[in-house]
Amino acid sequence: MRKLLPFFIVTLIRVLFRTLRFRVEDRCGITRCDLPPVIWACWHNRLLAVPVGHSRFTPKRPAVVLTSPSKDGAILADAMAKFGVGSVRGSSSRRGGVALRELIGAMEAGNDIGITPDGPRGPVYKLAPGVLKLAQLTGARIMPVHVRYSRYWELKSWDKFRIPKPFSRAEIIFDTLHEVKATNEDEAAFEAEQARLEELLMRDGR
């Protein structure tokens, strides 16, 4: 059953999203596939639309996502693989250093990197510093990804996970690229950069 679960999840996602009316706004040129590797940043509760958006609108860009080393993370990694997206397993509390090195290696190999900066356990809409550190170490720019649904169910989970209702509208915005200039040594500048990126991600509303 464990091996079949990702297949059922992906099938349900594909069937559901085929009923949606999509609108895509590309503010940075990602859909033209002429950008160097970037870091996709999207809140955890909007994650459902990201692999669909990648497969439909940026299918020629290889990508890897950071997933939790937990059992749920393993299911997510298997599901992502069915969308053609690779995974690196790790979090701030488990395999953090190893995962960071693997993400850097994946980006050097030409992959975009996908991160939910308030995952895997929250708090919701609070940006953890890992995405900024990855941008510093690789020199890559961060692309905030905003997802809006006209109608959706909201789960009673820590992240208030959203599932679009059939035949609703879905909007995906690939926002202007964010360059990280602050260093870890300048704590005040780093915290200001963290707050600025968090504000950019909040443009899609709570």
WOQUI-V921183 format. One record per residue. N is the residue number from 0. BURIAL is + if it has 16 or more other C-alpha atoms within 10 Angstrom, else -. Layout:
<<N;BURIAL> <N;BURIAL>>
This chain:
<<0;-> <1;-> <2;-> <3;-> <4;-> <5;+> <6;-> <7;-> <8;-> <9;+> <10;-> <11;-> <12;+> <13;-> <14;-> <15;+> <16;+> <17;-> <18;-> <19;+> <20;-> <21;-> <22;-> <23;-> <24;-> <25;-> <26;-> <27;-> <28;-> <29;+> <30;+> <31;-> <32;-> <33;-> <34;-> <35;-> <36;+> <37;+> <38;+> <39;+> <40;+> <41;+> <42;+> <43;+> <44;+> <45;+> <46;+> <47;+> <48;+> <49;+> <50;+> <51;+> <52;+> <53;+> <54;-> <55;-> <56;+> <57;+> <58;+> <59;-> <60;+> <61;+> <62;+> <63;+> <64;+> <65;+> <66;+> <67;+> <68;+> <69;-> <70;-> <71;-> <72;+> <73;+> <74;+> <75;+> <76;+> <77;+> <78;+> <79;+> <80;+> <81;-> <82;+> <83;-> <84;+> <85;+> <86;+> <87;+> <88;+> <89;+> <90;+> <91;-> <92;-> <93;-> <94;-> <95;-> <96;-> <97;-> <98;+> <99;+> <100;-> <101;+> <102;+> <103;+> <104;-> <105;+> <106;+> <107;-> <108;-> <109;-> <110;+> <111;+> <112;+> <113;+> <114;+> <115;+> <116;+> <117;+> <118;+> <119;+> <120;-> <121;+> <122;-> <123;+> <124;+> <125;+> <126;+> <127;+> <128;-> <129;+> <130;+> <131;+> <132;+> <133;+> <134;+> <135;+> <136;-> <137;+> <138;-> <139;+> <140;+> <141;+> <142;+> <143;+> <144;+> <145;+> <146;+> <147;+> <148;+> <149;-> <150;-> <151;+> <152;-> <153;-> <154;-> <155;-> <156;-> <157;-> <158;+> <159;-> <160;+> <161;+> <162;+> <163;+> <164;+> <165;-> <166;-> <167;+> <168;+> <169;+> <170;+> <171;+> <172;+> <173;+> <174;+> <175;+> <176;+> <177;+> <178;+> <179;+> <180;-> <181;+> <182;+> <183;-> <184;-> <185;-> <186;-> <187;-> <188;-> <189;+> <190;-> <191;-> <192;+> <193;+> <194;-> <195;-> <196;+> <197;+> <198;-> <199;+> <200;+> <201;+> <202;-> <203;+> <204;-> <205;->>
